[in-house]
């Protein structure tokens, strides 16, 4: 009985923390946030976060609705897709790709666990025959990402470099910051476009400098719900700032077990638990999220730039 109570308490805590990392449960929440950031001159990437129980067909419909919403609202946004949610069903993906091609939008493939990388790349190579504007994510602390960097450079796929939520099972104790910059260095001058996705100011500055000096097209991507202070770094370097906007089913974007190697996570987790999403997000956002009124461009002041706490 005691362990069941503890398990319930733990689940509730994680659910509250995770809720701070989605802009809301619905597509309209993400579209409203995307419009807000667009007024600042920033682009966005929309990603429906789906429960594991969602069927591939329903998941594909959610991705299609996101594309239609981005196109309808005239937003400069890409769509991020998690292939395991589609069970790697290429026919379901084909409709998404064809819709994205018609709308002139990029489809980006998120990284999952290391075991999903090989089937994901197999699907991506087929996807290029349908839609050329694709992107994929390479986690810096996966050993295989070095070879994958060569592969995506040859394929002409845009690359988002991240630290990586899941460690490489074959090599868990790695210097993630060093691996991140090394991966950026391998992509410079070769990749179609490199998206630097980190909230670590030192890593972001070094990575963007490498890419800019080599003439490699690049962007800085930040995740909503985490400190956005380093967006100014991207603006100062003259690169596009993109905001990753998850919505739907709450999920943690980081592993609490990594807190010893990344102390900033503890402050993030405490902040997210204490304030939660509803109290942290300004009331105008709450009003749009809970009403049936059309999307507006009211400012979400609570998301104004904060001091960098990474």
Residue pairs with C-beta under 8 A, 6 or more apart in sequence:
13 273
14 252
14 256
15 250
16 272
16 273
16 276
17 252
17 269
17 272
17 273
18 250
18 251
18 252
19 250
19 272
19 276
19 277
20 225
20 271
20 272
20 275
20 276
20 277
20 280
21 223
21 224
21 225
21 226
21 246
21 250
21 251
21 252
21 253
21 272
22 29
22 49
22 225
22 246
22 247
22 248
22 249
22 250
22 251
22 277
23 29
23 30
23 32
23 33
23 224
23 245
23 246
23 247
23 285
24 30
24 247
24 277
24 285
24 289
25 247
25 248
25 289
26 247
26 248
26 289
27 46
27 48
27 62
27 65
27 66
27 69
27 247
28 69
28 288
28 289
28 295
29 247
29 285
29 288
29 289
30 44
30 46
30 66
30 69
30 245
30 246
30 247
31 46
31 69
31 70
31 73
31 75
31 295
32 285
32 288
32 289
32 295
32 296
32 300
33 44
33 224
33 243
33 245
33 285
33 300
33 303
34 44
34 46
34 70
34 73
34 75
34 77
34 243
34 245
35 73
35 75
35 295
35 296
35 297
36 297
36 298
36 299
36 300
36 303
37 43
37 44
37 243
38 44
38 75
38 76
39 297
39 299
41 235
41 241
42 231
42 240
42 241
42 242
42 243
43 76
43 77
43 78
43 219
43 240
43 241
43 242
43 243
44 75
44 76
44 77
44 78
44 242
44 243
44 244
44 245
45 77
45 78
45 79
45 80
45 108
45 221
45 242
45 243
45 244
45 245
46 66
46 69
46 70
46 77
46 78
46 79
46 80
46 245
46 247
47 79
47 80
47 81
47 82
47 110
47 244
47 245
47 246
47 247
48 59
48 62
48 63
48 66
48 246
48 247
48 248
49 246
49 247
49 248
49 249
49 250
49 251
50 59
50 62
50 82
50 85
50 248
50 249
51 249
54 62
54 85
56 85
56 86
56 87
56 89
56 92
57 92
59 85
59 86
59 92
60 86
60 89
60 92
60 93
60 95
60 96
62 248
63 79
63 81
63 96
64 95
64 96
64 99
66 79
67 79
67 96
67 99
67 100
67 103
67 105
68 99
68 103
70 77
70 79
70 103
70 105
71 103
71 105
73 295
77 105
78 105
78 106
78 107
78 108
78 135
78 242
79 96
79 100
79 105
79 106
79 107
79 108
80 108
80 109
80 110
80 244
81 93
81 96
81 107
81 108
81 109
81 110
82 109
82 110
82 112
83 93
83 109
83 112
83 116
83 119
83 120
83 123
84 112
84 116
86 92
86 93
88 119
88 120
88 123
90 123
90 126
90 127
93 123
93 127
94 130
96 107
97 107
97 127
97 130
97 131
98 130
98 131
100 106
100 107
100 131
100 133
101 130
101 131
101 133
104 133
105 133
106 133
106 134
106 135
106 158
107 127
107 131
107 133
107 134
107 135
108 134
108 135
108 136
108 137
108 158
108 160
109 120
109 124
109 134
109 135
109 136
109 137
110 137
111 117
111 120
111 136
111 137
111 138
111 139
111 162
111 164
112 120
112 166
113 166
114 142
114 144
114 166
114 168
114 169
117 142
117 144
117 148
120 136
121 136
121 148
121 151
124 134
124 136
124 155
124 157
125 155
127 134
128 134
128 155
128 156
128 157
132 156
133 158
134 157
134 158
135 157
135 158
135 159
135 160
135 193
135 195
136 152
136 157
136 158
136 159
136 160
137 159
137 160
137 161
137 162
137 197
138 145
138 148
138 149
138 152
138 159
138 160
138 161
138 162
138 183
139 145
139 162
139 163
139 164
139 165
139 166
140 161
140 162
140 163
140 164
140 176
140 179
140 180
140 182
140 183
141 163
141 164
141 167
141 168
141 171
141 174
141 176
141 179
142 148
142 164
142 168
143 168
143 170
143 171
144 168
145 179
145 183
146 183
146 186
149 159
149 183
149 186
149 187
149 191
150 186
152 159
152 191
153 159
153 187
153 190
153 191
153 192
156 192
157 192
158 191
158 192
158 193
158 194
158 195
159 187
159 191
159 192
159 193
159 194
159 195
160 194
160 195
160 197
160 221
161 180
161 183
161 184
161 187
161 194
161 195
161 196
161 197
161 198
161 207
162 197
162 198
163 176
163 180
163 198
163 200
164 176
165 253
165 254
165 255
166 255
167 174
168 174
176 261
176 262
177 200
177 202
177 203
180 198
180 203
180 207
181 203
181 206
181 207
181 210
184 194
184 196
184 206
184 207
184 210
184 211
185 210
187 194
187 211
187 216
188 194
188 210
188 211
188 214
188 216
189 214
189 215
189 216
190 216
191 216
192 217
193 216
193 217
193 218
193 219
194 211
194 216
194 217
194 218
194 219
195 218
195 219
195 220
195 221
195 242
196 204
196 207
196 208
196 211
196 218
196 219
196 220
196 221
197 220
197 221
197 222
197 223
197 244
198 204
198 207
199 222
199 223
199 226
199 227
199 230
199 308
199 310
200 310
201 229
201 230
201 233
201 308
201 310
204 220
204 230
204 233
204 234
205 233
208 218
208 220
208 233
208 234
208 237
208 239
209 237
211 217
211 218
212 218
212 237
212 238
212 239
218 239
219 234
219 239
219 240
219 241
219 242
220 230
220 231
220 233
220 234
220 237
220 239
220 240
220 241
220 242
221 241
221 242
221 243
221 244
222 228
222 230
222 231
222 241
222 242
222 243
222 244
223 243
223 244
223 246
223 253
224 243
224 244
224 245
224 246
224 303
225 246
225 253
225 272
225 277
226 253
226 268
226 310
227 306
227 307
227 308
227 309
227 310
228 243
228 303
228 305
228 306
229 305
229 306
229 307
229 308
229 309
229 310
230 308
230 310
231 241
231 305
232 305
234 240
234 241
235 241
246 253
254 262
254 265
254 268
256 265
256 269
258 265
259 265
259 266
259 269
264 309
264 310
267 309
272 280
278 286
280 302
281 300
281 302
281 303
282 299
282 300
282 301
282 302
282 303
284 298
284 299
284 300
284 301
285 300
285 302
285 303
287 298
288 295
288 296
288 298
